[in-house]
Amino acid sequence: MLSSVIPVRDEVDSLQALHGELADVGRQNGYDLEMIFIDDGSSDGSWEMIERLAAADPRVRGIRFRRNFGKAAALSAGFDAAQGELIVTLDADLQDDPREIPRFLAEIDKGLDCVSGWKQVRHDPWHKTGPSRAFNWLVGRLTGVKLHDHNCGFKCYRREIFDEVRLYGELHRFVPVLAAARGWKIGEIVVNHRPRQHGRSKYGVSRIIKGFLDLLTVYFLTGFEQRPQHLLGTCGIAAFAIGLVGMVYLAVLWLLKNLTGFEAWTGWTIEPLHQRPALLYSIGMLLLGAQFISMGFLAELFTAYYGRSARPYSIKSRVNLPDQVAGKLRVPSAPHDRS
């Protein structure tokens, strides 16, 4: 089975067309296809459209959140509900072309575990494409996973990846990085990127700042998830060493100042230590170093003794979800559910 996971937020105008395109691709290629639509707090009738599609097509699954939890949470719910051996993610705004799906699966057949789309020709404004290029370069430099378009939502994965990679916050764009850190094989293909026909982009300028902060999180998780003290402790030792050098320097000055006749012999006037800014800086670096090392120990304790947190979403209702999947997701009962 092939599962398509589609986050939805105020996309009522495009859902029927997207369903038709996915159904055509499944029929033409003989796929055992399920379509999972996750309504992430829509207010435009998207859920009602999903219910209509599900009533007409048993392959359509619907999950509705109680409010907007974000794209990562929507994808996480879709991955938890997916029953296919392979999972394709795409946006609901019709900019991703479902006819590219066979090309993704061909790359998976060659031995890859995750295939990311590359919108080489983009139909987006410059203020989105420019920062995106810089961001992709920075991700490649910091993580070693060099993809042209980490932000592309059109991707294909082996289902087993999500037994090991957990999404929260806005880490959905970094799934290939997180997967590569665990040894999965990553690749990319150029995909057709279509102009937006309905709705508007959900991302603004704040995405740049959030993306950079998420990148720092991913850098920490991929490099130091099981050994946080290696990073925090290194920073702590460096700060402690700088503070210690400063204190040794000040101690030498104090000895010289109290050495009888030293100032008269050398002509060098040594200021009292309490008037020197270096004293405050040195003490500050010693305290900072101790804090970093303490944080490292606490992080090690959390890593060793605490498991994964609860799922980052809350489901209000469902449609066409099999009982075993609904039970796994702890979905509320749905008396009118056709499953």
N, C-alpha and C positions, 0 to 999 in steps of 0.2 A: 504494500500500500504506500502511496505517496500522499503526504499531508501538506496542504498549503495553509500557512498561518498568516492571517491578515488583520493587523490592528486597524480599528475603525474609530474615527472621531469626527462626527459631522460630515459624513461622506455619502449621504442618502442619494445624491444625484448620480453617483458612479457605481453603486453596488450591483445593480442589475446588469449593467454592461460588463462589469468585471466577472460576475458569475457566469455570464454567457461565454466570455472568452476562455475562462478556465475550463468550463464544460466542453467546449470545442477542442481544446488541447488534449484533455483527457480522452475524449472519444476518438480523435484522430490517431493518437498514439497508443491506445489500448491500456491507459493507466487505470489502476484501481485507486481512484482519487477521492480524498475527503477535503472539504473546504471549511476551515475553522475561522469564523469571524468573531473578533473580540471587540465589543463595544466599550470603548474606554471613556464613558461619561458623555456620550453624545446628547445633544438637545434638539436635534433637527428631524427626528423620525427615523434615524438609522436603524434602531433596534426593531421597529415595526417592519422595516424593509427586510431585515434579516429573518424575522419570523415568517414573512411571506415566502421568502426564498426557501426556507427550511420546510415549509408546508408543501412546497411543490417539488423539492429535491431532497431525498433522504441523505444525500452525501453532504449536505450543508449542516454544520454544527454552529451553534451560537452561544456565546458567553457574554453576559452583561455585567459590568462592574457597577457598584453602587455610586461611584463618582469617578472623576478622572484620576488615575493613578500613574499615568505616564506610559510611554511606549515600551520601556523595558518590562514593566509589570504585565502589560498586555501580551507581549511576546512570551513571557514566562508562563502565563496561564495557557497560552496556545501550545507551548511545548509540553506542558504537563498533560494536556488533553489529547495530544497527537498520538495516533496509533500506528502511523506509518513507519517504515524502516528509514525512509528519507523524508526530510522536512524542507520545504521551500517557503521562504518568507518574502513577502512583497507588500508594498503600500497599496492602499485602497483608492488612490486618487487617479488611477489609470496611467500614471507616468511610467510604471513598470509594465513591460510587454510580456504577457504569459506565454507567447510563442517562443520565448527564449528558454523555457523550462527544459525541453529536450537537450539543449546544448549543455545546461548545467549537469544533467544526469549523465551525459556522455563523459564529462570530466570526472564525475564520481566513479564511473566504470573504469577509468584509467588508473584508479588507485588513490585519488584524493579523498579526504574526509570532509572538507569544507571548501566550497567554491564561492567566491565573492564576486558580485557584479562590478564592472567598471564603466561608469557613464562617461565614456571618452568624449562624446559630443553631448553637451548638456544644454538643456533649455531652461536655464535658471539665470537670474540677474547676476551681474558681476560681483555684487557685495556678498553673494553666497559662494560663488566659484573661487574667488581669490582667497579668502580665508580658508576654504576647504583644501586648496592645494598646499598651503603652508602647514595646515594641520596634518595632512597625510604625510608630508615630509618629516615632520617632527615625530609622529608616531613611529615611522620607520626607523628613525635614528635612535629613539629611546628603547624600543622593544625588539628591533631586529626583524619584525614582520613587515615587509615592504610591499604594501598594496597601494594601488593608485587611488582607491576610493573607499576608505574605511567607512565613510558615512552612508554608502549605498545600502538601502534596505533590502535589495534584491539579492538573496543569498540562498544557498542550498547546503544542508548539513546531513550528516549521518545522525540518526536518532540518539545513538549512544553518547554523543558529545555532551548532551544535556543531563546525563547521569553524573557528570563530573564538573560541569560549568554551571554556576548559579548566577542568575541575573538579578540585579537590584539597582536602585537609583536610575542612572542613565547609561549603564554599561553595555547596552545592547549593541552599540556600534563597535565594541571591542571583543565580541565573541571570537572572531578569528585569532586575535592576539591571545586571549585566555586559553583557547583550545591549543594553539601552537605551543604555549608554555607547558602543556601536559603531553606533548608529543604527537598530536594529530597533524596530518599533512594538509597544508593550506595552499590554495591556488586562486586564480581569478580569470574571468573572461570579460571581453568587451560586450556590453549589452546595449540594446536600443533604448534610448531615453526619450519618451514622448512628451510633447508640451502638455502643460496642465490644462484640463478641460473644465473642471469643476472645483469649487472651493478655493481655499487659499493655503499658503504654507503655514505650518504650525510653529516655525522656528524664526526667532529674531536674533538681534545682536547678542543677547545674553547667552546664546548657544555657544559662542566662541569662548567666553569665560568658563562656562560649565564644562565644555569639552576639554579645556586645558586642565581643569581640576580633576575631571574624570581620568584624564591621561596620567596624572600623577598617582591616582589611586591604582590604576591598572599597572603602572610601573612598579609600585610597591607590592601588589598582589602577585605579579608574575615573577618578581625577583626575590621577594622576601616573605611570602605568605607563610611558609613553614619555619622561617628563621628571622623574625622581625628584629631580634636583638642585633643581628649583623648590621643592619642599617642604623637603627637608633643608637646602638652601642658605639658604633664607629663615630657617629656625630658627637655623642657624649664624650668619648675619649679625646677627640680632636678639640672640643671646647675646653675640656678639663686640662689638657696639655697646654693650651694657650694661656689659660688662667694661671696654671702652675708656673710657667715661664715668667709671666708678669710678676708673680709674687716673689719668685727667686730674685729677679732683677731688683725689686723694691727692697728686699731683705739685704742685698749687697749694698745698696745706697744707704740704708739705715746704719749698717756697720761702719761704712766709710764716714758718715756724718758724725758718728760717735767716736771715731778714732781721733785721739788727741793730736791736734796740729795738722790734720789732713787738709782742711780748707785753707789754712794760712800757707801751707807748703805748696799746694797746687793752684791756689787762687780760684778754685771752683766752689761756688756757693751751692750747696745742696738744700733744696726746699724741704720743709717738713713733709713727711709722707702723707699726712691727712689732707694736704693741700694739692696733692697730685691726682689728676683724673685717672691715671693708670691704676690706682688702688681700687677705685670703684669698678673699672672695666675688668680687672683681674678677678675680683670677687664675683662679679656678675657671670663671667665665663666659667668659674668653678661651679657656681650654683646651676648654671644652664647645663653643664656637662653631667652633674649629678642627676638632674631631672631627666635628661635624655636616657641615661642608663636605667633609671628607675622605670621610665615608660617602657623601655625594652623588656625589662623583667615582667611587667604587667602584661604586655602583649604576648610574651611567651606563655604566661599562665592561661590567657584566654585561648591561645592556639591549642594548648595541650588539653584543656579541660572542658571547653565549651563547644557545643555542636552548632549546627546551622540554625538560623533564626526562622521565624514563621514566614509563610509566603507573603510577598509584598503586595497583595491585592485582596479585595473582598468581593465575592460574586453575589449579585442580587438575584439573577435568574438564569435559566439555561433553556436550550432547545436542541433536540436531537442528540444529546450526549448519551452514549451508552451508560448503563448503570454502573459498570465497574469503573469507568472514567469519572463519573460524577462522585462516586464514593471516594476515589483517590483525592479529588479536589475539595472534598467536603462541601459540595454544593447544596444549597437548600432544596428541599423537595419541590417537585414541579408536577402537580397533578395533571396538567394538560400536556405534559411532555410526550411527544410521539415515540421516544425511545423505549 
